[in-house]
């Protein structure tokens, strides 16, 4: 039993936060409009018979949770107080959870993700979570891709109008009826035979692609001039496909 579980007050707080959080996020999500590019990369992975290791920055967790709901994606959530109410909320959105973090229970959570992916489930990673530093990818997604033979699928989201929290990750909360741009990038392959010394270059490449996707998402909202690209675009309205 963890420290928060031994406290009746903390248990009540977890239940209250989860009970309020899901309907609020769900209601907000249904007001959002979506512009989506690159979703064909996800389709191609699924057609090939594999599953994606979906990777994005922690600060975009709210719109990502809503858009990719009901897909059976399994994510790591911490075993602490915050991790518990987060797990309860995202489970309402159809996500599976592997309990652990980079500081506690990491091996157990990663092994569960391997088993889940081998049984045909996609995985999701907040690449710089759970505590940062912000915009620095941790190696977990690269390791999981090598262990399972599934590619990392990077993506980024930007809202046209939003609140920004004063947290380490500068969490972005889209305002009601705003437009959210979702840019999905080319899958990053990490073959099973990849030697350990090549994992760090792969991690750096993942960071580079996330920076490019952020620029693309901002361009989709008209905040940056468009850059030349060979990527095909899929435009989608609404939070479900």
C-alpha positions in Angstrom: 0.0 0.0 0.0 1.4 3.4 -1.0 1.4 6.5 1.3 -1.7 8.1 -0.3 -3.7 4.8 -0.1 -3.3 4.7 3.7 -5.0 8.1 3.9 -8.8 8.3 3.8 -8.6 12.0 2.8 -6.3 11.2 -0.1 -8.5 8.4 -1.3 -11.5 10.7 -1.3 -9.5 13.3 -3.2 -8.5 10.8 -5.8 -12.2 9.8 -6.3 -13.3 13.4 -6.4 -10.7 14.5 -9.0 -11.4 11.5 -11.2 -15.1 11.9 -10.9 -15.0 15.6 -12.0 -12.1 15.3 -14.4 -13.6 12.9 -16.9 -16.9 14.7 -17.6 -15.1 18.1 -17.8 -12.5 16.9 -20.2 -15.0 15.0 -22.2 -17.3 18.0 -22.5 -14.4 20.3 -23.5 -13.2 17.7 -26.1 -16.5 17.6 -27.9 -16.3 21.4 -28.5 -13.0 21.2 -30.3 -12.4 21.4 -34.0 -9.6 19.4 -35.5 -7.1 19.8 -38.4 -5.1 16.6 -38.9 -2.1 15.8 -41.1 -0.2 12.6 -41.5 -2.7 10.2 -40.1 -2.0 7.9 -43.0 1.2 7.0 -41.2 -0.9 5.4 -38.4 -3.0 3.6 -40.9 0.0 2.2 -42.6 1.4 0.7 -39.4 -2.0 -1.0 -38.7 -2.3 -2.3 -42.2 1.2 -3.9 -41.8 -0.1 -5.9 -38.9 1.9 -4.0 -36.3 1.0 -1.5 -33.6 2.4 2.0 -32.9 4.5 3.2 -30.0 2.8 6.6 -30.0 5.1 9.4 -28.7 4.4 13.0 -27.8 5.3 15.7 -25.3 3.7 15.7 -21.8 2.4 19.2 -22.2 -0.1 18.1 -24.8 -1.6 15.3 -22.8 -5.2 16.7 -22.6 -6.0 17.0 -26.3 -4.1 13.8 -27.1 -6.1 11.9 -24.6 -9.4 13.0 -26.1 -8.5 12.6 -29.8 -7.0 9.1 -29.5 -9.6 7.8 -27.1 -11.3 4.3 -27.4 -8.4 2.7 -29.2 -7.1 0.5 -26.5 -3.8 2.4 -26.1 -1.8 1.3 -23.1 0.1 4.0 -21.2 2.4 4.1 -18.2 1.0 5.9 -15.2 2.8 6.5 -11.9 1.8 4.6 -8.7 1.6 7.8 -6.7 -1.3 10.1 -5.8 -1.3 12.0 -9.2 -0.8 8.8 -11.2 -3.9 7.2 -9.6 -6.4 10.0 -10.5 -4.8 10.3 -14.0 -5.2 6.5 -14.5 -8.9 6.6 -13.4 -9.6 9.5 -15.9 -7.9 8.0 -18.9 -9.5 4.6 -18.3 -12.8 6.2 -18.8 -11.5 7.3 -22.2 -10.7 3.7 -23.1 -7.0 3.6 -22.3 -5.2 0.7 -20.6 -2.6 1.5 -17.9 0.7 0.0 -16.9 1.6 1.1 -13.4 5.1 2.5 -12.8 7.4 5.4 -13.6 11.0 6.3 -14.4 11.7 6.4 -10.7 9.5 3.5 -9.3 8.3 0.3 -10.9 9.7 1.2 -14.3 10.8 -2.3 -15.2 7.5 -3.9 -14.2 5.6 -1.3 -16.3 7.8 -1.7 -19.3 7.5 -5.5 -19.3 3.7 -5.1 -19.1 3.8 -2.8 -22.2 5.8 -5.4 -24.0 3.2 -8.1 -23.2 0.4 -5.8 -24.2 2.0 -4.9 -27.5 2.7 -8.6 -28.2 -1.1 -9.2 -27.7 -1.9 -6.6 -30.3 -2.4 -3.3 -28.3 -0.8 0.0 -29.2 1.3 1.9 -26.6 1.5 5.6 -25.7 4.4 7.6 -24.3 4.7 11.1 -22.9 8.3 11.2 -24.1 9.5 13.7 -21.5 7.3 12.5 -18.7 6.6 12.2 -15.9 8.8 15.0 -14.5 10.9 16.2 -17.4 13.1 18.0 -18.3 10.6 19.3 -20.8 11.1 18.5 -24.5 13.8 16.0 -23.7 12.8 12.5 -24.8 13.4 9.7 -22.3 14.7 6.4 -23.8 11.6 4.3 -22.9 9.8 4.6 -26.3 13.0 3.7 -28.2 13.6 0.7 -25.9 10.0 -0.5 -26.3 10.2 -0.2 -30.1 13.3 -2.3 -30.3 11.9 -4.9 -27.8 8.7 -5.4 -29.8 9.7 -4.6 -33.4 7.0 -1.9 -33.5 7.8 1.6 -34.8 7.6 4.8 -32.8 4.9 7.1 -34.2 5.6 10.8 -33.2 2.9 13.4 -33.1 2.3 16.9 -31.9 -0.7 19.0 -31.1 -1.2 22.8 -30.9 -4.5 24.6 -30.0 -5.4 27.9 -31.7 -6.6 29.3 -28.3 -5.5 27.9 -25.0 -4.5 28.3 -21.4 -0.9 27.4 -20.4 -0.3 26.1 -17.0 2.7 27.2 -14.9 4.0 23.6 -14.7 7.3 22.1 -15.7 5.9 21.0 -19.0 3.8 24.1 -19.7 0.7 22.0 -20.1 -1.6 23.4 -22.8 -5.4 23.3 -22.2 -7.4 24.2 -25.3 -10.1 26.7 -24.8 -13.7 25.6 -25.7 -14.5 25.7 -29.5 -10.8 26.3 -30.4 -9.1 24.5 -33.3 -6.5 21.9 -32.5 -3.9 21.0 -35.1 -2.6 17.4 -34.9 0.6 16.7 -36.9 1.5 13.0 -37.2 5.0 12.2 -38.4 6.7 9.4 -40.2 7.3 6.3 -38.1 10.7 5.8 -36.6 11.9 2.2 -37.0 14.1 0.7 -34.3 14.9 -2.9 -35.4 15.2 -5.6 -32.8 18.9 -6.1 -33.8 19.7 -2.4 -33.1 22.9 -2.3 -30.8 22.8 -0.4 -27.6 25.1 2.3 -28.9 22.6 3.2 -31.6 19.7 3.8 -29.2 21.0 7.3 -28.3 21.1 8.5 -31.9 17.6 7.1 -32.4 16.4 9.0 -29.3 17.9 12.3 -30.7 16.3 11.7 -34.0 12.9 11.3 -32.3 13.5 14.7 -30.6 14.3 16.2 -34.0 11.1 14.9 -35.5 9.0 16.2 -32.6 10.5 19.7 -33.2 9.6 19.5 -36.9 6.1 18.3 -36.0 5.6 21.3 -33.7 6.5 23.7 -36.5 4.1 21.8 -38.8 1.3 22.1 -36.3 1.9 25.8 -35.9 1.9 26.2 -39.6 -1.5 24.4 -39.8 -2.9 27.1 -37.5 -1.3 29.9 -39.6 1.3 30.8 -37.1 4.3 29.9 -39.2 4.9 30.1 -42.9 4.6 26.7 -44.5 7.8 24.8 -45.2 8.3 22.4 -48.2 7.1 18.9 -47.4 6.6 15.7 -49.3 4.1 14.4 -46.7 0.5 13.7 -47.8 -2.1 15.3 -45.7 -5.3 14.0 -44.3 -7.8 16.6 -43.1 -10.3 15.5 -40.5 -13.1 17.3 -38.7 -14.3 16.1 -35.3 -12.6 14.2 -32.5 -13.3 10.7 -33.9 -12.4 9.0 -37.2 
